[in-house]
Amino acid sequence: MRRAPIVVAATAAGLAGVLGFHTQQPSLLSGLSGGGTTPTTSGGGTTPTTAPSGSGASTSTTAPGSTSTSTPASTTPTTSTTTTTPTGTRTAVGADVQYRYGELELKVTATGGKITSVQPVIDTAYDARSFQVNSYAEPQLLSQTLQAQSANINGVSGATYTSQAYVQSLQAALDKLGIK
C-alpha cells in the first residue's frame, strides 16, 4: 500500500508530459518539402512566401522604416489550367490531395496523347520519415506512370498513402488532358 501514492504521482507526471508534448515539423524539411516559409531579400526588405499560388493566402512586404502592407493572393485555384504549346505539348495540374502524411499536387505533360512528364507542384511531407518515404516512392510512381501511360498503376509497397494521393492527383490531371 506504500507504493500506491508513488505510482499515482508517477502516472500523473507521465500523463502531464504526454499531454504537454507538441510536435513540430523539423526545420530541415521546411524548405525542402515544398511547404513552409522561404524568405527572400530584395531592396533591404524581406518578403516571406508562405503558401502556394492560388491558395487564398496573402503575402506581405515590409521594408525597413515603413508600415506593413498586405495584398491578397489570387483565389483562382491552380488546378483549373490546361496549357497547350505550338508543338502540341499540353500540360495540366491535377488535384491538390491532402493525405495522412502530407500534401501532393502533380503537373502532367503530354505530347500527342502520350504522357511525357509528371512533376510535383506541391510535395509536402509532414515529418522526416514521410519525406524519406516520398523521396523513395515518387520516382517509382513516375516510372510506373510512364510505363502504363495512365493512372492505372500498382503503387509502392510501404508508401500506400503517398501512392493513393499520387494516383488521385494524376487522374485529375489526365481527365483535364482527356487521357484515359
TAZI-V544400 format. One record per residue. N is the residue number from 1. RES is the residue in one small letter. PSI is psi as a letter, one per 40 degrees, with the letter a starting at -180 (999 if undefined). OMEGA is omega as a letter, one per 20 degrees, with the letter a starting at -180 (none if undefined). D_LAST is the distance of its C-alpha to the last C-alpha in Angstrom with 2 decimals. Layout:
# TAZI-V544400
n;res;psi;omega;d_last
N;RES;PSI;OMEGA;D_LAST
N;RES;PSI;OMEGA;D_LAST
This chain:
# TAZI-V544400
n;res;psi;omega;d_last
1;m;e;r;71.02
2;r;d;a;71.62
3;r;e;a;68.06
4;a;d;r;66.42
5;p;d;r;66.84
6;i;d;r;65.51
7;v;d;r;62.43
8;v;d;a;61.78
9;a;d;r;62.24
10;a;d;r;59.95
11;t;d;r;57.24
12;a;d;r;57.55
13;a;d;r;57.37
14;g;d;r;54.28
15;l;d;r;52.56
16;a;d;r;53.51
17;g;d;r;52.08
18;v;d;a;48.72
19;l;d;r;48.49
20;g;e;a;49.51
21;f;h;r;46.93
22;h;h;r;44.30
23;t;i;r;41.30
24;q;i;r;40.20
25;q;h;r;37.40
26;p;h;a;39.06
27;s;d;r;39.97
28;l;d;a;38.69
29;l;e;a;35.07
30;s;d;r;35.37
31;g;d;a;34.79
32;l;d;a;32.54
33;s;e;r;29.81
34;g;e;r;28.77
35;g;a;r;30.78
36;g;a;a;34.46
37;t;h;r;36.84
38;t;h;a;37.17
39;p;i;r;40.43
40;t;i;a;40.99
41;t;h;r;44.40
42;s;h;r;45.34
43;g;f;r;48.72
44;g;e;r;50.28
45;g;i;r;47.97
46;t;h;r;45.07
47;t;h;r;41.67
48;p;h;r;39.73
49;t;h;a;35.97
50;t;e;a;34.88
51;a;i;r;31.39
52;p;i;r;28.18
53;s;h;r;27.85
54;g;e;a;26.86
55;s;e;a;28.11
56;g;e;r;31.02
57;a;i;r;33.59
58;s;i;r;36.49
59;t;i;r;38.01
60;s;i;r;41.73
61;t;h;r;44.02
62;t;h;r;47.58
63;a;i;r;50.06
64;p;h;r;53.39
65;g;e;r;55.98
66;s;i;r;53.63
67;t;i;a;52.07
68;s;h;r;48.50
69;t;i;a;46.03
70;s;h;r;42.64
71;t;h;r;39.77
72;p;i;r;36.76
73;a;i;r;33.43
74;s;h;r;30.75
75;t;e;r;29.18
76;t;h;a;26.00
77;p;i;a;23.15
78;t;e;a;21.55
79;t;e;a;18.07
80;s;e;a;18.30
81;t;i;r;18.17
82;t;h;a;15.85
83;t;h;r;17.94
84;t;h;r;18.00
85;t;i;r;20.77
86;p;d;a;22.78
87;t;e;r;21.37
88;g;e;r;17.83
89;t;h;a;16.74
90;r;i;r;14.77
91;t;i;r;14.89
92;a;i;r;13.89
93;v;h;a;15.52
94;g;a;a;13.99
95;a;i;r;16.12
96;d;h;a;19.56
97;v;h;r;19.73
98;q;h;a;23.29
99;y;i;a;23.86
100;r;d;a;27.10
101;y;e;a;27.94
102;g;a;a;26.56
103;e;h;a;24.02
104;l;h;r;20.84
105;e;h;a;18.74
106;l;i;r;16.45
107;k;h;a;16.00
108;v;h;r;13.12
109;t;h;r;14.10
110;a;i;r;12.18
111;t;h;r;14.13
112;g;f;r;13.12
113;g;e;r;9.35
114;k;h;r;10.52
115;i;h;a;10.84
116;t;d;a;14.64
117;s;i;r;15.79
118;v;h;a;15.43
119;q;h;r;18.65
120;p;h;r;20.10
121;v;d;r;21.50
122;i;h;r;23.27
123;d;g;a;24.17
124;t;h;r;27.14
125;a;h;a;28.76
126;y;e;r;31.55
127;d;i;a;33.85
128;a;d;a;34.68
129;r;d;r;33.28
130;s;d;r;29.85
131;f;d;r;29.92
132;q;d;r;30.78
133;v;d;r;28.02
134;n;d;r;25.38
135;s;d;r;26.95
136;y;d;a;26.64
137;a;d;a;23.15
138;e;d;r;21.09
139;p;d;r;21.67
140;q;d;r;20.61
141;l;d;r;17.38
142;l;d;r;16.72
143;s;d;r;17.63
144;q;d;a;15.36
145;t;d;a;12.32
146;l;d;r;13.44
147;q;d;a;14.13
148;a;d;a;10.98
149;q;f;r;8.73
150;s;a;r;6.45
151;a;e;r;8.17
152;n;g;a;9.47
153;i;i;a;12.81
154;n;d;a;16.40
155;g;a;a;17.93
156;v;h;r;21.52
157;s;h;a;24.58
158;g;e;r;26.87
159;a;f;a;24.27
160;t;d;a;22.56
161;y;d;r;22.57
162;t;d;r;21.40
163;s;d;a;18.51
164;q;d;r;17.49
165;a;d;r;17.87
166;y;d;a;15.90
167;v;d;a;12.82
168;q;d;a;13.34
169;s;d;r;13.79
170;l;d;a;10.97
171;q;d;r;8.40
172;a;d;r;10.48
173;a;d;r;10.42
174;l;d;r;6.74
175;d;d;r;6.94
176;k;d;r;10.01
177;l;e;a;8.83
178;g;f;r;6.44
179;i;h;a;3.79
180;k;999;none;0.00
